[in-house]
Amino acid sequence: MPDETTLDALVKRILAFAPERLAIELNREVAPRAHWSHTKLREGDRIEVVHFVGGG
């Protein structure tokens, strides 16, 4: 990934997911959505993305 990539950029530009249906864990801690735009990713970070799917 390019240097200075934020969680927000990862979700919208790289993964192309709808952010409303996601939860992200960064280095074993839930990353609050309000912080995504200024949380920069660093080499060695561990990211888990959970995508919620509706059903019925």
C-alpha positions in Angstrom: 0.0 0.0 0.0 1.1 3.6 -0.5 2.7 5.4 2.4 0.3 7.4 4.5 -2.7 5.2 3.7 -5.5 5.7 6.2 -8.1 3.1 7.2 -10.7 5.3 5.4 -8.7 5.1 2.1 -8.2 1.4 2.5 -11.9 0.8 2.8 -13.1 3.2 0.1 -10.4 3.1 -2.5 -8.5 -0.1 -2.2 -11.1 -2.6 -1.0 -14.1 -0.7 -2.5 -16.4 -1.7 0.3 -19.4 0.3 1.7 -18.1 1.6 5.0 -21.5 1.4 6.7 -21.4 -2.4 6.8 -17.9 -2.8 8.1 -16.1 -3.1 11.4 -12.3 -3.0 11.5 -9.8 -4.3 14.0 -6.4 -2.8 13.9 -3.7 -4.5 15.9 -6.3 -6.4 18.0 -8.3 -3.3 18.9 -11.6 -2.2 17.3 -10.9 1.0 15.3 -13.8 3.5 15.9 -15.3 4.6 12.5 -14.8 8.3 13.6 -11.1 7.7 13.6 -10.7 6.0 10.2 -10.0 9.2 8.3 -6.9 10.0 10.4 -5.7 6.5 11.4 -2.6 5.9 9.2 -1.5 2.4 8.5 2.1 1.4 9.2 4.2 -1.5 8.1 3.5 -4.5 10.2 -0.1 -3.5 11.2 -2.5 -6.3 11.5 -6.0 -5.5 10.1 -9.1 -7.6 10.3 -12.1 -6.4 8.3 -15.6 -7.7 9.1 -18.3 -7.2 6.5 -21.8 -7.5 7.7 -24.3 -9.2 5.4 -28.0 -9.1 5.8 -30.3 -12.0 5.2 -33.7 -13.2 5.9 
